[in-house]
């Protein structure tokens, strides 16, 4: 356990200075507007698809219960 603490004590200061600066993002305002517009398009396509999927699942589940009651 003491050896592990010694190794961690030696490695930790070395890794603290491995990156002096974070990754700089030089994207301008228009890049962010474009990405937001892309996200808006994706969201606009996913929402109706999800509603259709849940409607289909509800319709299939509803038919099973109606047929089960009719057979009784």
PDB file of N, CA, C and O in Angstrom:
ATOM      1  N   UNK A   1       0.829  -1.189   0.000  1.00  0.00           N
ATOM      2  CA  UNK A   1       0.000   0.000   0.000  1.00  0.00           C
ATOM      3  C   UNK A   1       0.871   1.249   0.000  1.00  0.00           C
ATOM      4  O   UNK A   1       0.535   2.256  -0.624  1.00  0.00           O
ATOM      5  N   UNK A   2       1.992   1.170   0.708  1.00  0.00           N
ATOM      6  CA  UNK A   2       2.901   2.301   0.770  1.00  0.00           C
ATOM      7  C   UNK A   2       3.557   2.541  -0.589  1.00  0.00           C
ATOM      8  O   UNK A   2       3.808   3.683  -0.973  1.00  0.00           O
ATOM      9  N   UNK A   3       3.830   1.456  -1.310  1.00  0.00           N
ATOM     10  CA  UNK A   3       4.440   1.583  -2.633  1.00  0.00           C
ATOM     11  C   UNK A   3       3.466   2.244  -3.610  1.00  0.00           C
ATOM     12  O   UNK A   3       3.873   3.058  -4.438  1.00  0.00           O
ATOM     13  N   UNK A   4       2.189   1.897  -3.514  1.00  0.00           N
ATOM     14  CA  UNK A   4       1.177   2.491  -4.375  1.00  0.00           C
ATOM     15  C   UNK A   4       1.047   3.988  -4.104  1.00  0.00           C
ATOM     16  O   UNK A   4       0.927   4.782  -5.037  1.00  0.00           O
ATOM     17  N   UNK A   5       1.069   4.365  -2.852  1.00  0.00           N
ATOM     18  CA  UNK A   5       0.989   5.779  -2.499  1.00  0.00           C
ATOM     19  C   UNK A   5       2.210   6.537  -3.015  1.00  0.00           C
ATOM     20  O   UNK A   5       2.092   7.690  -3.430  1.00  0.00           O
ATOM     21  N   UNK A   6       3.363   5.909  -2.993  1.00  0.00           N
ATOM     22  CA  UNK A   6       4.582   6.543  -3.500  1.00  0.00           C
ATOM     23  C   UNK A   6       4.497   6.735  -5.013  1.00  0.00           C
ATOM     24  O   UNK A   6       4.871   7.787  -5.532  1.00  0.00           O
ATOM     25  N   UNK A   7       4.007   5.721  -5.714  1.00  0.00           N
ATOM     26  CA  UNK A   7       3.885   5.812  -7.174  1.00  0.00           C
ATOM     27  C   UNK A   7       2.890   6.905  -7.555  1.00  0.00           C
ATOM     28  O   UNK A   7       3.154   7.705  -8.453  1.00  0.00           O
ATOM     29  N   UNK A   8       1.756   6.936  -6.877  1.00  0.00           N
ATOM     30  CA  UNK A   8       0.754   7.965  -7.158  1.00  0.00           C
ATOM     31  C   UNK A   8       1.320   9.346  -6.845  1.00  0.00           C
ATOM     32  O   UNK A   8       1.061  10.304  -7.574  1.00  0.00           O
ATOM     33  N   UNK A   9       2.088   9.451  -5.772  1.00  0.00           N
ATOM     34  CA  UNK A   9       2.708  10.723  -5.413  1.00  0.00           C
ATOM     35  C   UNK A   9       3.716  11.206  -6.442  1.00  0.00           C
ATOM     36  O   UNK A   9       3.915  12.411  -6.595  1.00  0.00           O
ATOM     37  N   UNK A  10       4.354  10.285  -7.147  1.00  0.00           N
ATOM     38  CA  UNK A  10       5.309  10.658  -8.178  1.00  0.00           C
ATOM     39  C   UNK A  10       4.622  10.998  -9.502  1.00  0.00           C
ATOM     40  O   UNK A  10       5.066  11.888 -10.226  1.00  0.00           O
ATOM     41  N   UNK A  11       3.559  10.299  -9.807  1.00  0.00           N
ATOM     42  CA  UNK A  11       2.879  10.492 -11.089  1.00  0.00           C
ATOM     43  C   UNK A  11       1.979  11.722 -11.067  1.00  0.00           C
ATOM     44  O   UNK A  11       1.903  12.430 -12.072  1.00  0.00           O
ATOM     45  N   UNK A  12       1.306  11.999  -9.976  1.00  0.00           N
ATOM     46  CA  UNK A  12       0.326  13.085  -9.914  1.00  0.00           C
ATOM     47  C   UNK A  12       0.912  14.453 -10.268  1.00  0.00           C
ATOM     48  O   UNK A  12       0.296  15.170 -11.056  1.00  0.00           O
ATOM     49  N   UNK A  13       2.059  14.850  -9.734  1.00  0.00           N
ATOM     50  CA  UNK A  13       2.584  16.165 -10.135  1.00  0.00           C
ATOM     51  C   UNK A  13       2.983  16.230 -11.607  1.00  0.00           C
ATOM     52  O   UNK A  13       2.885  17.289 -12.226  1.00  0.00           O
ATOM     53  N   UNK A  14       3.426  15.121 -12.168  1.00  0.00           N
ATOM     54  CA  UNK A  14       3.823  15.115 -13.573  1.00  0.00           C
ATOM     55  C   UNK A  14       2.614  15.288 -14.483  1.00  0.00           C
ATOM     56  O   UNK A  14       2.711  15.954 -15.514  1.00  0.00           O
ATOM     57  N   UNK A  15       1.494  14.709 -14.126  1.00  0.00           N
ATOM     58  CA  UNK A  15       0.310  14.819 -14.975  1.00  0.00           C
ATOM     59  C   UNK A  15      -0.414  16.140 -14.765  1.00  0.00           C
ATOM     60  O   UNK A  15      -1.221  16.533 -15.608  1.00  0.00           O
ATOM     61  N   UNK A  16      -0.153  16.822 -13.686  1.00  0.00           N
ATOM     62  CA  UNK A  16      -0.821  18.093 -13.428  1.00  0.00           C
ATOM     63  C   UNK A  16      -0.404  19.151 -14.439  1.00  0.00           C
ATOM     64  O   UNK A  16      -1.189  20.045 -14.754  1.00  0.00           O
ATOM     65  N   UNK A  17       0.815  19.064 -14.952  1.00  0.00           N
ATOM     66  CA  UNK A  17       1.309  20.044 -15.913  1.00  0.00           C
ATOM     67  C   UNK A  17       1.345  19.500 -17.333  1.00  0.00           C
ATOM     68  O   UNK A  17       1.977  20.102 -18.201  1.00  0.00           O
ATOM     69  N   UNK A  18       0.690  18.389 -17.587  1.00  0.00           N
ATOM     70  CA  UNK A  18       0.719  17.801 -18.921  1.00  0.00           C
ATOM     71  C   UNK A  18       0.045  18.710 -19.934  1.00  0.00           C
ATOM     72  O   UNK A  18       0.491  18.802 -21.077  1.00  0.00           O
ATOM     73  N   UNK A  19      -1.008  19.374 -19.533  1.00  0.00           N
ATOM     74  CA  UNK A  19      -1.713  20.282 -20.437  1.00  0.00           C
ATOM     75  C   UNK A  19      -1.758  21.654 -19.784  1.00  0.00           C
ATOM     76  O   UNK A  19      -2.448  21.852 -18.785  1.00  0.00           O
ATOM     77  N   UNK A  20      -1.028  22.588 -20.344  1.00  0.00           N
ATOM     78  CA  UNK A  20      -0.984  23.911 -19.728  1.00  0.00           C
ATOM     79  C   UNK A  20      -2.221  24.729 -20.062  1.00  0.00           C
ATOM     80  O   UNK A  20      -2.616  25.600 -19.288  1.00  0.00           O
ATOM     81  N   UNK A  21      -2.836  24.455 -21.212  1.00  0.00           N
ATOM     82  CA  UNK A  21      -4.032  25.208 -21.591  1.00  0.00           C
ATOM     83  C   UNK A  21      -5.062  24.240 -22.146  1.00  0.00           C
ATOM     84  O   UNK A  21      -4.720  23.256 -22.801  1.00  0.00           O
ATOM     85  N   UNK A  22      -6.316  24.530 -21.879  1.00  0.00           N
ATOM     86  CA  UNK A  22      -7.379  23.702 -22.417  1.00  0.00           C
ATOM     87  C   UNK A  22      -7.517  23.928 -23.911  1.00  0.00           C
ATOM     88  O   UNK A  22      -6.916  24.845 -24.470  1.00  0.00           O
ATOM     89  N   UNK A  23      -8.289  23.112 -24.534  1.00  0.00           N
ATOM     90  CA  UNK A  23      -8.517  23.245 -25.968  1.00  0.00           C
ATOM     91  C   UNK A  23      -9.281  24.537 -26.227  1.00  0.00           C
ATOM     92  O   UNK A  23     -10.358  24.755 -25.672  1.00  0.00           O
ATOM     93  N   UNK A  24      -8.723  25.376 -27.061  1.00  0.00           N
ATOM     94  CA  UNK A  24      -9.384  26.638 -27.362  1.00  0.00           C
ATOM     95  C   UNK A  24     -10.357  26.446 -28.505  1.00  0.00           C
ATOM     96  O   UNK A  24     -10.031  25.828 -29.519  1.00  0.00           O
ATOM     97  N   UNK A  25     -11.541  26.975 -28.336  1.00  0.00           N
ATOM     98  CA  UNK A  25     -12.568  26.863 -29.355  1.00  0.00           C
ATOM     99  C   UNK A  25     -12.660  28.193 -30.082  1.00  0.00           C
ATOM    100  O   UNK A  25     -13.097  29.192 -29.509  1.00  0.00           O
ATOM    101  N   UNK A  26     -12.254  28.205 -31.327  1.00  0.00           N
ATOM    102  CA  UNK A  26     -12.267  29.453 -32.086  1.00  0.00           C
ATOM    103  C   UNK A  26     -13.498  29.557 -32.976  1.00  0.00           C
ATOM    104  O   UNK A  26     -13.491  30.287 -33.968  1.00  0.00           O
ATOM    105  N   UNK A  27     -14.565  28.823 -32.621  1.00  0.00           N
ATOM    106  CA  UNK A  27     -15.781  28.882 -33.414  1.00  0.00           C
ATOM    107  C   UNK A  27     -16.471  30.212 -33.182  1.00  0.00           C
ATOM    108  O   UNK A  27     -16.607  30.678 -32.051  1.00  0.00           O
ATOM    109  N   UNK A  28     -16.897  30.801 -34.266  1.00  0.00           N
ATOM    110  CA  UNK A  28     -17.570  32.080 -34.171  1.00  0.00           C
ATOM    111  C   UNK A  28     -19.064  31.909 -33.940  1.00  0.00           C
ATOM    112  O   UNK A  28     -19.566  30.796 -33.782  1.00  0.00           O
ATOM    113  N   UNK A  29     -19.746  33.018 -33.925  1.00  0.00           N
ATOM    114  CA  UNK A  29     -21.182  33.033 -33.681  1.00  0.00           C
ATOM    115  C   UNK A  29     -21.940  32.283 -34.765  1.00  0.00           C
ATOM    116  O   UNK A  29     -22.913  31.591 -34.467  1.00  0.00           O
ATOM    117  N   UNK A  30     -21.511  32.406 -36.024  1.00  0.00           N
ATOM    118  CA  UNK A  30     -22.222  31.768 -37.124  1.00  0.00           C
ATOM    119  C   UNK A  30     -22.103  30.242 -37.077  1.00  0.00           C
ATOM    120  O   UNK A  30     -23.019  29.538 -37.503  1.00  0.00           O
ATOM    121  N   UNK A  31     -20.995  29.733 -36.568  1.00  0.00           N
ATOM    122  CA  UNK A  31     -20.848  28.282 -36.406  1.00  0.00           C
ATOM    123  C   UNK A  31     -21.858  27.771 -35.387  1.00  0.00           C
ATOM    124  O   UNK A  31     -22.482  26.731 -35.602  1.00  0.00           O
ATOM    125  N   UNK A  32     -22.025  28.488 -34.282  1.00  0.00           N
ATOM    126  CA  UNK A  32     -22.982  28.071 -33.259  1.00  0.00           C
ATOM    127  C   UNK A  32     -24.414  28.203 -33.741  1.00  0.00           C
ATOM    128  O   UNK A  32     -25.262  27.381 -33.391  1.00  0.00           O
ATOM    129  N   UNK A  33     -24.698  29.230 -34.543  1.00  0.00           N
ATOM    130  CA  UNK A  33     -26.039  29.369 -35.120  1.00  0.00           C
ATOM    131  C   UNK A  33     -26.310  28.207 -36.077  1.00  0.00           C
ATOM    132  O   UNK A  33     -27.408  27.651 -36.080  1.00  0.00           O
ATOM    133  N   UNK A  34     -25.322  27.840 -36.884  1.00  0.00           N
ATOM    134  CA  UNK A  34     -25.477  26.711 -37.801  1.00  0.00           C
ATOM    135  C   UNK A  34     -25.717  25.410 -37.041  1.00  0.00           C
ATOM    136  O   UNK A  34     -26.596  24.632 -37.412  1.00  0.00           O
ATOM    137  N   UNK A  35     -24.945  25.165 -35.983  1.00  0.00           N
ATOM    138  CA  UNK A  35     -25.131  23.943 -35.195  1.00  0.00           C
ATOM    139  C   UNK A  35     -26.493  23.919 -34.513  1.00  0.00           C
ATOM    140  O   UNK A  35     -27.125  22.866 -34.424  1.00  0.00           O
ATOM    141  N   UNK A  36     -26.943  25.061 -34.036  1.00  0.00           N
ATOM    142  CA  UNK A  36     -28.267  25.141 -33.437  1.00  0.00           C
ATOM    143  C   UNK A  36     -29.361  24.869 -34.451  1.00  0.00           C
ATOM    144  O   UNK A  36     -30.355  24.215 -34.133  1.00  0.00           O
ATOM    145  N   UNK A  37     -29.189  25.366 -35.676  1.00  0.00           N
ATOM    146  CA  UNK A  37     -30.159  25.108 -36.729  1.00  0.00           C
ATOM    147  C   UNK A  37     -30.190  23.627 -37.087  1.00  0.00           C
ATOM    148  O   UNK A  37     -31.260  23.069 -37.330  1.00  0.00           O
ATOM    149  N   UNK A  38     -29.029  22.990 -37.119  1.00  0.00           N
ATOM    150  CA  UNK A  38     -28.971  21.537 -37.373  1.00  0.00           C
ATOM    151  C   UNK A  38     -29.690  20.764 -36.275  1.00  0.00           C
ATOM    152  O   UNK A  38     -30.421  19.816 -36.561  1.00  0.00           O
ATOM    153  N   UNK A  39     -29.488  21.160 -35.027  1.00  0.00           N
ATOM    154  CA  UNK A  39     -30.176  20.506 -33.914  1.00  0.00           C
ATOM    155  C   UNK A  39     -31.677  20.714 -34.005  1.00  0.00           C
ATOM    156  O   UNK A  39     -32.448  19.815 -33.671  1.00  0.00           O
ATOM    157  N   UNK A  40     -32.100  21.885 -34.452  1.00  0.00           N
ATOM    158  CA  UNK A  40     -33.525  22.168 -34.617  1.00  0.00           C
ATOM    159  C   UNK A  40     -34.133  21.274 -35.686  1.00  0.00           C
ATOM    160  O   UNK A  40     -35.244  20.774 -35.511  1.00  0.00           O
ATOM    161  N   UNK A  41     -33.427  21.067 -36.784  1.00  0.00           N
ATOM    162  CA  UNK A  41     -33.920  20.190 -37.849  1.00  0.00           C
ATOM    163  C   UNK A  41     -34.032  18.750 -37.353  1.00  0.00           C
ATOM    164  O   UNK A  41     -35.031  18.079 -37.615  1.00  0.00           O
ATOM    165  N   UNK A  42     -33.025  18.280 -36.648  1.00  0.00           N
ATOM    166  CA  UNK A  42     -33.056  16.907 -36.129  1.00  0.00           C
ATOM    167  C   UNK A  42     -34.205  16.731 -35.151  1.00  0.00           C
ATOM    168  O   UNK A  42     -34.919  15.730 -35.208  1.00  0.00           O
ATOM    169  N   UNK A  43     -34.392  17.691 -34.256  1.00  0.00           N
ATOM    170  CA  UNK A  43     -35.488  17.619 -33.290  1.00  0.00           C
ATOM    171  C   UNK A  43     -36.834  17.636 -33.991  1.00  0.00           C
ATOM    172  O   UNK A  43     -37.747  16.908 -33.601  1.00  0.00           O
ATOM    173  N   UNK A  44     -36.966  18.456 -35.019  1.00  0.00           N
ATOM    174  CA  UNK A  44     -38.226  18.555 -35.747  1.00  0.00           C
ATOM    175  C   UNK A  44     -38.554  17.248 -36.470  1.00  0.00           C
ATOM    176  O   UNK A  44     -39.724  16.988 -36.752  1.00  0.00           O
ATOM    177  N   UNK A  45     -37.570  16.437 -36.770  1.00  0.00           N
ATOM    178  CA  UNK A  45     -37.818  15.155 -37.420  1.00  0.00           C
ATOM    179  C   UNK A  45     -38.017  14.028 -36.420  1.00  0.00           C
ATOM    180  O   UNK A  45     -38.738  13.072 -36.706  1.00  0.00           O
ATOM    181  N   UNK A  46     -37.396  14.121 -35.262  1.00  0.00           N
ATOM    182  CA  UNK A  46     -37.486  13.044 -34.278  1.00  0.00           C
ATOM    183  C   UNK A  46     -38.827  13.060 -33.544  1.00  0.00           C
ATOM    184  O   UNK A  46     -39.388  12.001 -33.263  1.00  0.00           O
ATOM    185  N   UNK A  47     -39.337  14.235 -33.235  1.00  0.00           N
ATOM    186  CA  UNK A  47     -40.577  14.323 -32.458  1.00  0.00           C
ATOM    187  C   UNK A  47     -41.748  13.666 -33.190  1.00  0.00           C
ATOM    188  O   UNK A  47     -42.416  12.834 -32.575  1.00  0.00           O
ATOM    189  N   UNK A  48     -42.047  13.974 -34.455  1.00  0.00           N
ATOM    190  CA  UNK A  48     -43.160  13.282 -35.118  1.00  0.00           C
ATOM    191  C   UNK A  48     -42.925  11.776 -35.274  1.00  0.00           C
ATOM    192  O   UNK A  48     -43.865  10.985 -35.194  1.00  0.00           O
ATOM    193  N   UNK A  49     -41.668  11.387 -35.497  1.00  0.00           N
ATOM    194  CA  UNK A  49     -41.369   9.961 -35.622  1.00  0.00           C
ATOM    195  C   UNK A  49     -41.647   9.237 -34.309  1.00  0.00           C
ATOM    196  O   UNK A  49     -42.179   8.127 -34.316  1.00  0.00           O
ATOM    197  N   UNK A  50     -41.294   9.854 -33.187  1.00  0.00           N
ATOM    198  CA  UNK A  50     -41.550   9.238 -31.880  1.00  0.00           C
ATOM    199  C   UNK A  50     -43.055   9.161 -31.610  1.00  0.00           C
ATOM    200  O   UNK A  50     -43.542   8.157 -31.090  1.00  0.00           O
ATOM    201  N   UNK A  51     -43.788  10.215 -31.960  1.00  0.00           N
ATOM    202  CA  UNK A  51     -45.238  10.187 -31.767  1.00  0.00           C
ATOM    203  C   UNK A  51     -45.889   9.100 -32.613  1.00  0.00           C
ATOM    204  O   UNK A  51     -46.806   8.420 -32.153  1.00  0.00           O
ATOM    205  N   UNK A  52     -45.421   8.932 -33.842  1.00  0.00           N
ATOM    206  CA  UNK A  52     -45.962   7.886 -34.707  1.00  0.00           C
ATOM    207  C   UNK A  52     -45.638   6.502 -34.158  1.00  0.00           C
ATOM    208  O   UNK A  52     -46.477   5.602 -34.202  1.00  0.00           O
ATOM    209  N   UNK A  53     -44.428   6.331 -33.644  1.00  0.00           N
ATOM    210  CA  UNK A  53     -44.035   5.042 -33.080  1.00  0.00           C
ATOM    211  C   UNK A  53     -44.896   4.682 -31.871  1.00  0.00           C
ATOM    212  O   UNK A  53     -45.378   3.555 -31.760  1.00  0.00           O
ATOM    213  N   UNK A  54     -45.087   5.651 -30.960  1.00  0.00           N
ATOM    214  CA  UNK A  54     -45.898   5.364 -29.777  1.00  0.00           C
ATOM    215  C   UNK A  54     -47.366   5.144 -30.145  1.00  0.00           C
ATOM    216  O   UNK A  54     -48.052   4.346 -29.506  1.00  0.00           O
ATOM    217  N   UNK A  55     -47.848   5.842 -31.165  1.00  0.00           N
ATOM    218  CA  UNK A  55     -49.211   5.608 -31.638  1.00  0.00           C
ATOM    219  C   UNK A  55     -49.375   4.219 -32.223  1.00  0.00           C
ATOM    220  O   UNK A  55     -50.390   3.557 -32.007  1.00  0.00           O
ATOM    221  N   UNK A  56     -48.366   3.782 -32.968  1.00  0.00           N
ATOM    222  CA  UNK A  56     -48.390   2.434 -33.537  1.00  0.00           C
ATOM    223  C   UNK A  56     -48.370   1.385 -32.436  1.00  0.00           C
ATOM    224  O   UNK A  56     -49.126   0.415 -32.484  1.00  0.00           O
ATOM    225  N   UNK A  57     -47.504   1.579 -31.438  1.00  0.00           N
ATOM    226  CA  UNK A  57     -47.431   0.629 -30.323  1.00  0.00           C
ATOM    227  C   UNK A  57     -48.738   0.607 -29.542  1.00  0.00           C
ATOM    228  O   UNK A  57     -49.187  -0.456 -29.113  1.00  0.00           O
ATOM    229  N   UNK A  58     -49.352   1.775 -29.355  1.00  0.00           N
ATOM    230  CA  UNK A  58     -50.622   1.849 -28.641  1.00  0.00           C
ATOM    231  C   UNK A  58     -51.721   1.151 -29.440  1.00  0.00           C
ATOM    232  O   UNK A  58     -52.569   0.468 -28.866  1.00  0.00           O
ATOM    233  N   UNK A  59     -51.708   1.321 -30.762  1.00  0.00           N
ATOM    234  CA  UNK A  59     -52.699   0.670 -31.609  1.00  0.00           C
ATOM    235  C   UNK A  59     -52.566  -0.837 -31.592  1.00  0.00           C
ATOM    236  O   UNK A  59     -53.569  -1.549 -31.551  1.00  0.00           O
ATOM    237  N   UNK A  60     -51.342  -1.330 -31.622  1.00  0.00           N
ATOM    238  CA  UNK A  60     -51.130  -2.782 -31.582  1.00  0.00           C
ATOM    239  C   UNK A  60     -51.550  -3.345 -30.228  1.00  0.00           C
ATOM    240  O   UNK A  60     -52.190  -4.395 -30.165  1.00  0.00           O
ATOM    241  N   UNK A  61     -51.195  -2.659 -29.153  1.00  0.00           N
ATOM    242  CA  UNK A  61     -51.564  -3.122 -27.809  1.00  0.00           C
ATOM    243  C   UNK A  61     -53.074  -3.055 -27.613  1.00  0.00           C
ATOM    244  O   UNK A  61     -53.652  -3.918 -26.952  1.00  0.00           O
ATOM    245  N   UNK A  62     -53.714  -2.043 -28.180  1.00  0.00           N
ATOM    246  CA  UNK A  62     -55.164  -1.909 -28.045  1.00  0.00           C
ATOM    247  C   UNK A  62     -55.907  -3.002 -28.780  1.00  0.00           C
ATOM    248  O   UNK A  62     -56.935  -3.476 -28.295  1.00  0.00           O
ATOM    249  N   UNK A  63     -55.417  -3.417 -29.940  1.00  0.00           N
ATOM    250  CA  UNK A  63     -56.068  -4.475 -30.710  1.00  0.00           C
ATOM    251  C   UNK A  63     -55.982  -5.810 -29.990  1.00  0.00           C
ATOM    252  O   UNK A  63     -56.914  -6.612 -30.055  1.00  0.00           O
ATOM    253  N   UNK A  64     -54.887  -6.054 -29.312  1.00  0.00           N
ATOM    254  CA  UNK A  64     -54.745  -7.315 -28.590  1.00  0.00           C
ATOM    255  C   UNK A  64     -55.747  -7.426 -27.458  1.00  0.00           C
ATOM    256  O   UNK A  64     -56.310  -8.498 -27.239  1.00  0.00           O
ATOM    257  N   UNK A  65     -55.981  -6.354 -26.741  1.00  0.00           N
ATOM    258  CA  UNK A  65     -56.927  -6.431 -25.626  1.00  0.00           C
ATOM    259  C   UNK A  65     -58.353  -6.552 -26.137  1.00  0.00           C
ATOM    260  O   UNK A  65     -59.169  -7.234 -25.516  1.00  0.00           O
ATOM    261  N   UNK A  66     -58.677  -5.901 -27.265  1.00  0.00           N
ATOM    262  CA  UNK A  66     -60.022  -6.001 -27.824  1.00  0.00           C
ATOM    263  C   UNK A  66     -60.271  -7.417 -28.329  1.00  0.00           C
ATOM    264  O   UNK A  66     -61.350  -7.968 -28.112  1.00  0.00           O
ATOM    265  N   UNK A  67     -59.288  -8.013 -28.998  1.00  0.00           N
ATOM    266  CA  UNK A  67     -59.460  -9.380 -29.496  1.00  0.00           C
ATOM    267  C   UNK A  67     -59.549 -10.377 -28.347  1.00  0.00           C
ATOM    268  O   UNK A  67     -60.283 -11.360 -28.443  1.00  0.00           O
ATOM    269  N   UNK A  68     -58.824 -10.145 -27.279  1.00  0.00           N
ATOM    270  CA  UNK A  68     -58.863 -11.063 -26.141  1.00  0.00           C
ATOM    271  C   UNK A  68     -60.234 -11.013 -25.477  1.00  0.00           C
ATOM    272  O   UNK A  68     -60.740 -12.043 -25.031  1.00  0.00           O
ATOM    273  N   UNK A  69     -60.840  -9.835 -25.406  1.00  0.00           N
ATOM    274  CA  UNK A  69     -62.166  -9.710 -24.798  1.00  0.00           C
ATOM    275  C   UNK A  69     -63.219 -10.323 -25.713  1.00  0.00           C
ATOM    276  O   UNK A  69     -64.160 -10.948 -25.222  1.00  0.00           O
ATOM    277  N   UNK A  70     -63.092 -10.165 -27.012  1.00  0.00           N
ATOM    278  CA  UNK A  70     -64.069 -10.697 -27.965  1.00  0.00           C
ATOM    279  C   UNK A  70     -64.063 -12.211 -27.988  1.00  0.00           C
ATOM    280  O   UNK A  70     -65.107 -12.824 -28.212  1.00  0.00           O
ATOM    281  N   UNK A  71     -62.915 -12.832 -27.763  1.00  0.00           N
ATOM    282  CA  UNK A  71     -62.825 -14.291 -27.774  1.00  0.00           C
ATOM    283  C   UNK A  71     -63.415 -14.922 -26.518  1.00  0.00           C
ATOM    284  O   UNK A  71     -63.756 -16.105 -26.527  1.00  0.00           O
ATOM    285  N   UNK A  72     -63.540 -14.165 -25.453  1.00  0.00           N
ATOM    286  CA  UNK A  72     -64.017 -14.728 -24.179  1.00  0.00           C
ATOM    287  C   UNK A  72     -65.476 -15.046 -24.214  1.00  0.00           C
ATOM    288  O   UNK A  72     -66.027 -15.525 -23.223  1.00  0.00           O
TER     289      UNK A  72
END
